[in-house]
Amino acid sequence: MTRPRALAPPARQCPTERISGSPPRPPATALQTNRPSDYLFSTTLANRLEATTEVDNVVEQRALEHAGFVREGVLRGRGFVRGEWRDGVMYARLRDDPAPQVGIE
């Protein structure tokens, strides 16, 4: 009698790898990040969304700006990361803010 083998799902190598025959899916882009905020504004009474990131994370800051968030300032000594106090950057988007311009650099 043979013993049944435990079937483990194959490890994914990268975020664009095909899963069960589906086409590859690129990682999220700045153009896609405004969808959650639009959804929240259309389905809740929320008037303000906030996001913070580290000062050195320029890529995330750019993505937030592309999604319609406005940089409000630097939060000094915001978090203790890797053994030191780090500054952060605060972004916000209000319900009345204009929609982000898609595809404009």
N, C-alpha and C positions, 0 to 999 in steps of 0.2 A: 504494500500500500504506500502511495506517495503522500507526503505531507504537503498541505497547501502552503504556498509561499505568501508571505505578507506583501501586499502590493502597496508600494509607496509612490506618491505622485512624483513625476520627474522634476528635478530641480530646474528652475528657470535661470537661464544664463543672463538675460538682459530684459529690460522692460518692453522691448519691441518684439520679443520672441512669440511665435505663433502658438496659440493654445487651441487644441482640438479643431484644427482646420480654419480657424478664424483669421482674417487678414491681420497683418501686424498693426499694432496700435502705438503711435508715437507717444512719448512722455507728454504730460500736460504742459501747455505753453501759456504765456501771458494772455493770449487771446481767449483762452478758456477759463481763466481765473475769475472773470467778472460774472460768470453764470451763477455761482452760489450767492453772491451779493444781490443780484437781480431777483433771484428766487426768494431770498429772505425778505426783500422789500415788497415783493408782490404778495406774499402769503402771511406776513406778520405785521405787527404794528411798530416794529423796530424803526428807529429814526437814524441811528448811528451804528456803524460797524467799525471796530478798531482792530489793528494788527500791529504787532511789534516784531522787530528783527534786530540782529546785532549790527553794529555800525559797520563791521567789515563785510557783511553779506550784501554786496552790491547787486548781485543777480536777483536776489529776492526783492530788494528795494525797487529795482527796475520793473519787475513783474507786478508789484503792487501798484506802481504808478501807471502802468499800462492798463491795469484793471480799474482805473478810476479813483484810486485812493490818493489822498493828499498828504504829503509829509508835514507833520505838525511840529516836530522837534526832536531833540536828542534827550534821552533819559539817562542822566549820568549815574553810574554805579548801579544799574538796573538789576543785574544778575551775577551770581557767583558761578563762573564757568571755568573748568580746568584749573582750579586753584587760584583764580584771580577775579576781582570785580570787573565786570565788563559793562560798557555803555550800550544802550539800545536806541533804536529809532522808532518813534510812534507815527503810525499812519492811520487815517480815518477816511470813511466815505459816508456822506449823509444822503438821506433819501432824496433831497432836492439837488444834489450835485448832478452836473450833466453826465450823460452816459459816456463811457470811454470811447475814443475814436479807434475803431478797429482797422488794422492794417496801415496805420500812419506811423512812420518813424520820424 
